Amino acid sequence: MEIADTVAAFSEKFGVLFRPASPTEVATAAAAGIPESLLEFYREFEPNETGKEKTRFFPLDRVVAELTDFVPACHLSRYGYFAIAGTNHGDVYVVRPVDNQDYRKMPVYLFGHEVNFSRISKAQVEEFCTIAATGIPDFLSKAATGKLETNPFKI
């Protein structure tokens, strides 16, 4: 399935519209440290809001805010994780771009908000996550079809 079709399916299910991010939004996010590989997606597909459903895909301004203002993402960001979505329970879906990895193949991890990540080492962090999707398109597709994992402690 093409990324545009996947975005359209997510948009239809959750009532969230996507549009290209403005150059100003992209520049602000880049200055905040959002990697190019993630900005590539947002340049073409930025949600107009986080949504009101169980799964909320974040617009760029929220991705930036998650770096410093919201737990647990602000504690995970020091290890290279960037929150792209959240649940209505406060759990976050994050990516960890490495070496300009294509957003289509950038695993999406789910972390629970109950864990105090401010006191956990980088090596311990991965013990507390669930792999939710193989990339952003897979994440959107699973969310749209009701197959997205929402339990961060699934074993």
N, C-alpha and C positions, 0 to 999 in steps of 0.2 A: 504494500500500500504506500502511496506517495505521502510525503510529510503534509502537504496541503490537505489531503483527504483525512488524515489522522487528526489534524488540527480542527478541521470542519466537524468531524464526529464528536470531538471533545466539546467544541463550542455549542453544538446542537444539544448535547446531553446536559451541560451545565449552564447554558445561557450566557456564557462569557464570550465576548467578541475579541478577536485578535486583529491587530494591525501592525504595520512596521513601526518600530520604535523611532522616535525622532533622532536626528544627529545630536541634539543637545542631551537627550536622555542617554544615548550611547556614550557620549563623551564623559558625562558625569559618572556613569557606571565604570567606565574604563579607569578614570581617575581614582575611583574608590578601590580598584584592584580586581574588578570582575575580569576574568581572562577572555581573551579574544575568541577562544573556541566556544564559550558560552554566549558571548555577544553575537556571534554569527547567527544563532537561532533567533535572538531577540530583534536583530535588525529586520527580520522578515515577519516574525510572529511574536508580538507582545500582547498579553491579555490586557483588556481595559480595566480590569479589577480582579481582586482575588477570588471573587465568587462567594456564594453563601451556602454552598453544599459541603459535604463531608471532606471532599478533596478540593483544595484551593491552589490553583497555579498562580504564582506570584508575578506581578509586573516588575519591571526593572527597579523602580524606586523601592519596592519592598525587598527585593533581592539585596540591594545595597543596605537598607535598614537592618536586615537580618544579620549583617556582618558585625554589628555593634550593639544593637538595641533589643534583640529578642533571644531568649533562652529557649532551646539549647543551641541554636545556630551560632550565636556569638562565641560560644566556647569551642565549637567545632571548627569555626573559620580559621583559627590559628594553625590548624593542621591541613588547610587547603580545601576544606569543604565549603560549598556555596549552597544555601537553601534556595530551592526553586519552587517549592510547594509546601503546603502544610495540611494538617487535618484540623477538624473542628475541636480536637482534644488538645492541640498544642504540640503534637508530634510534627517532625519535619522530614521532608524528602530533600535530599541533598545530592549534589554531584561533586566529584573531586577530579577536575580536569588535570590531566598530566600530558606534558609534551604536546600541547595544542591538539589534543585528542578530539576527533570529530564528535559533535554532540549527539549524533545518531548512534554512537557506540560507547558513550560515556555512561557507565553504570549509575543507576539512581538508587540511593540507599535510603532507608527509613530509620530514623532515630527517634526514640521515645523521649518525652520531656521529663520523665520521672528521674532520670539519671543525672547526677551532678557532674557534667563533663569538665567543669573548671578544675577538678582535682584528679583527672584521669590522664595518664600518659598517652602519647600517640599510639603506642603499641596496644594499649588496652581498649582504645576507642572502637576498633573494628569488632571487638567481642560483643558490642552492644548495638549492632545494626543488623538489619535485614535487607538483603538485596531485593528491591521492589521491581526493577526493570533493567533491561540491557542498554537502554538509551532513552533520550527524551521522547522520541516517537513511540517507543514501546510503552513508556509511562503513560502518555496521552491515550494510546489505544487501550491499554488495560483499564484506565480510569473510565473511559467512555463505554466499555463493555462490562463494567462491574467486576473485573478480574484483578484489580489492583490490590495488593496486600496492604492492609491497614493496621496490622498488629506488629509493632516494632519488636516484639519479643517472641516471634514465631521461631520455633526450633525445627 
